Amino acid sequence: MTPEQAVLKQEFSVTPRKEAFTAWCRDELFTAELIEAADLMQQALDLHLVSIYEKLGFAELLSEPRSPGDVVDALGYVESADRTIEAVLERLASRFEFVVRSSDGATTQFSHAGEIPASPASLEDIHAAMAKLGDEYVASLEFLAFGEDKFEYALRDDPDFLDKILSGRESEYQELWFRATNTDPLQNVHGIMGAVAIDMLFDRGRILEIGGGTGNGIRNLFKHLAAKSELDRVESFVFTDISQKFIMTTRREIRTDYPDVDTEWRFADLNVALADQKIEPASVDLIYAVNAAHVAKDIVAFLESCRSTLKPGGRVLFAERIRLTPRDMAPRELALNLSIYHRTAAIRNDDYRPMHCYLSPENWVRVFELAGFSNAEVWPDIGALADAFPNQYAAIVTATA
Ligand SMILES: C[S@@+](CC[C@H](N)C(=O)[O-])C[C@H]1O[C@@H](n2cnc3c(N)ncnc32)[C@H](O)[C@@H]1O
């Protein structure tokens, strides 16, 4: 168990429901395949990053200490690409000796220091091992390979390129994005966890989903409740996103599969107060999001807006990727950090958001508190699972208004 995981174990109290959820994760959800796939993704990320490092001549660029901003200037990338480069170099420096990090508090610099070690496995080996787990697992690797392939193009030639894909404005890559968010079991697991957590924590009422996109959240929730003949617990469901295309496609699917559920389909931007988007205050029992809440620029303001949209005692529940180590880049960020919204969508704060994008469990508890929520919880019990699943990354973060 790492020191971070030991702290988590002490800090987060374990309620009986959380314990039951943790047991379900351990015994049913986190299969041997999923655990192995998560490990292969970590290996694949390192191989891709080393490959980018070599292709772009980082050894030369970092022959003297340079900040991510200096590197971006030297490569002629858009300014905000410093976040992308920072994440790459932080990860390499924390795992290898050939990149050295130095910081005087105000500026962090990186320098090249020695031979790049040969990797025991190649990307082809990893691909073959992943394919043995099932074709759907290969979707996760495809997304990483795409990230390496488009790295320069997205950061220099067409800075809006990835944002167009992530918001459904680029039809050529729609299939890739759908596979990366829905087919990939490492991603689908977020929606499955969300469905089970809602089943455990929510009785019935009106649900608002934020950033519902290609439908991982609503699809898994309806499937789960339908299997128990309990779909009537969803008295109404308001599905929102900023992509009209995603809204239309998901609407078509859900209306065909669940024609009797009362659903509403609307544009909503989580960076704008929900009350200013015709979503009535105190009108919703549950606000749900799968891998979308971390998009918020000002996470506390977003949560405050959620709190006023909820009826008293209502709940927010987000299925989120979490960072166990504050500066560790997650595999998917190789591609996601090529989008402007991912790398800039965070007002950083030392107290609760030291990095862009994903938050740690402690960060989530803190932002819920700052936004006036009570009973913040992070499920499952990450400390308890640490030995069995060292690369565990998926959590439910929830609190009541
Ligand atoms: C990682 S995807 C998750 C989608 C979906 N929940 C799923 O898991 O399949 C993030 C979603 O957030 C949406 N999004 C991005 N910026 C947003 C914003 N400012 N307000 C609301 N949704 C946003 C994107 O269109 C995308 O559908």
The ligand as a Gaussian input file, in Angstrom:
#p B3LYP/6-31G(d) Opt

LIG

0 1
 C      -16.015000      12.165000     -21.067000
 S      -17.516000      12.647000     -21.787000
 C      -18.647000      11.710000     -20.836000
 C      -19.920000      11.503000     -21.547000
 C      -20.905000      10.552000     -20.907000
 N      -21.307000      10.969000     -19.576000
 C      -20.342000       9.160000     -20.895000
 O      -19.753000       8.764000     -19.875000
 O      -20.487000       8.481000     -21.924000
 C      -17.757000      14.313000     -21.226000
 C      -19.044000      14.933000     -21.717000
 O      -19.108000      16.263000     -21.213000
 C      -19.659000      17.099000     -22.197000
 N      -19.237000      18.465000     -21.899000
 C      -18.067000      19.079000     -22.198000
 N      -18.072000      20.349000     -21.762000
 C      -19.271000      20.543000     -21.160000
 C      -19.876000      21.648000     -20.535000
 N      -19.252000      22.818000     -20.445000
 N      -21.113000      21.504000     -20.030000
 C      -21.774000      20.322000     -20.120000
 N      -21.244000      19.224000     -20.714000
 C      -20.021000      19.337000     -21.232000
 C      -19.130000      16.560000     -23.514000
 O      -19.937000      16.944000     -24.607000
 C      -19.158000      15.060000     -23.233000
 O      -20.365000      14.492000     -23.635000

